[in-house]
Amino acid sequence: MACKNCKGNNLNNYYGTKLKDLKDSTEIQKRKWLDKNWDDSMGKLTKFEKVVVILFAWVPLLIGYFYVVKFFISLF
């Protein structure tokens, strides 16, 4: 039998290497998934898409904030 210190170190070394191998494996899987699925054109909007985003997202958001602020000011 090994002493408590040696036994603990052996288990830590064993589990440490297994966890490192598992971490490396998941990193490799993530990299493969990104290489397969990621396109460099992702996230770039055309002019038409930018206009749609402005009309249907930013304008209502700004109008809503204006009326919410106006409501809170009217409370005081």
Secondary structure, 3 states (H helix, E strand, C coil): CCCHHHHHHHHHHHHHHHHHHHHHHHHHHHHHHHHHHCCCCCCCCCHHHHHHHHHHHHHHHHHHHHHHHHHHHHHC
